[in-house]
Amino acid sequence: MEEPYLCPNCKTNRTWFNKIEQSDTSVKKDPETGEVVEQFLDGGLPPFAFPYHGPEYKVQCGICGVIGEEEMFIQTARNQPRTARLT
C-alpha cells in the first residue's frame, strides 16, 4: 500500500523523492590486498556468514538529499499530517 512521505530532515518536502533500489552481493576479500577472491550467489554463504537482511530500497529526499529507510519518511508524514489540502 502506498503511503505519504514527509522528509524527516527538511520537513517541507512531501512531493519529490528518489527510491534507491538495493541489491547485495556477498563477497570474500583477501585481507592483504582487498581483492575479491570469491562471490557467493543465491544465498550460498558459508555457515558462519551472516546474509544481508536490510531493506529492499531506501528513499532520498529530492530537495535536501537526506537518505533513509522508507519507514522513517512514512512515520514523519503520519506524525505531521497536512492540515489543508489544495484543490
Summary of the structure (lengths in Angstrom):
residues: 87
radius of gyration: 18.8
end to end distance: 23.5
largest distance: 62.0
contacts: 170
relative contact order: 0.31
helix: 11%
strand: 25%
